[in-house]
Amino acid sequence: MPTHTIAIQHVSGSLHFDSRIELKCLLQPPNNSTIKQWVGPRGEIVSNNEHLLIERFRPSDQGAYTCRIIFPGRQALQQVKTRAA
């Protein structure tokens, strides 16, 4: 079974309240047979693809976001914490 690496890329936005934030979860090497999800600070699924978009960053959006990549029979996780500057 090949080894994969998960990286979280900051696509756009700054961590300031009322700003737009976009993060992308990258898998290397790419694998098209995976399911990608973002899980929010309260444990809810906030995105069902590799992109996490917060249109207007608010205090309630602060916390740990986890990129979850599900492979057949296993999963991989990478976490990023968001807090306003």
C-alpha positions as CSV (number, residue, x, y, z in Angstrom):
1,M,0.0,0.0,0.0
2,P,1.6,3.4,-1.0
3,T,2.4,6.0,1.5
4,H,0.4,9.3,1.2
5,T,1.1,12.7,2.6
6,I,-1.6,15.3,3.5
7,A,-0.9,19.0,3.3
8,I,-3.1,21.9,4.0
9,Q,-2.6,24.9,1.6
10,H,-3.8,28.4,2.6
11,V,-5.3,29.5,-0.7
12,S,-6.6,33.0,0.2
13,G,-7.6,35.3,3.0
14,S,-6.1,36.4,6.2
15,L,-7.2,35.3,9.7
16,H,-9.1,38.5,10.5
17,F,-12.7,38.8,11.4
18,D,-15.1,39.5,8.5
19,S,-12.4,38.2,6.0
20,R,-12.9,35.4,3.5
21,I,-10.8,32.3,4.2
22,E,-10.0,29.5,1.8
23,L,-8.0,26.4,2.6
24,K,-7.3,23.4,0.4
25,C,-6.5,19.8,1.5
26,L,-3.9,18.2,-0.8
27,L,-3.0,14.5,-1.0
28,Q,0.4,13.4,-2.4
29,P,0.5,11.4,-4.5
30,P,-3.0,12.1,-5.7
31,N,-5.6,9.3,-5.5
32,N,-9.0,9.7,-7.2
33,S,-10.6,6.9,-5.2
34,T,-10.7,8.8,-2.0
35,I,-13.4,10.8,-0.2
36,K,-12.3,14.3,1.1
37,Q,-14.1,16.1,3.9
38,W,-13.5,19.0,6.2
39,V,-14.7,18.6,9.8
40,G,-15.3,21.8,11.8
41,P,-14.4,22.7,15.4
42,R,-17.7,21.3,16.7
43,G,-17.3,17.9,14.9
44,E,-19.7,18.7,12.0
45,I,-18.8,18.1,8.4
46,V,-18.4,21.6,6.9
47,S,-17.3,20.6,3.4
48,N,-17.5,17.4,1.3
49,N,-14.5,18.1,-0.9
50,E,-10.9,19.3,-0.7
51,H,-11.9,23.0,-0.3
52,L,-12.8,24.7,2.9
53,L,-14.4,28.2,2.3
54,I,-15.4,30.5,5.1
55,E,-17.1,33.5,3.4
56,R,-17.0,35.8,6.5
57,F,-14.7,34.6,9.3
58,R,-16.4,35.2,12.7
59,P,-15.4,34.5,16.3
60,S,-17.6,31.4,16.2
61,D,-15.5,30.0,13.3
62,Q,-12.3,29.9,15.4
63,G,-11.0,26.5,16.3
64,A,-9.5,23.3,14.8
65,Y,-10.5,22.2,11.3
66,T,-9.6,18.7,10.2
67,C,-9.1,17.5,6.7
68,R,-10.3,13.9,6.5
69,I,-9.4,11.7,3.6
70,I,-11.1,8.4,3.5
71,F,-9.4,5.5,1.6
72,P,-10.9,2.1,1.1
73,G,-10.5,0.5,4.5
74,R,-8.7,3.5,6.2
75,Q,-8.6,7.2,6.7
76,A,-6.0,9.9,7.1
77,L,-6.3,13.2,9.1
78,Q,-4.6,16.6,9.1
79,Q,-5.6,19.4,11.3
80,V,-5.2,23.2,11.2
81,K,-6.2,25.7,13.9
82,T,-7.8,29.0,13.0
83,R,-7.7,32.0,15.3
84,A,-8.0,35.6,14.4
85,A,-4.8,37.7,14.4
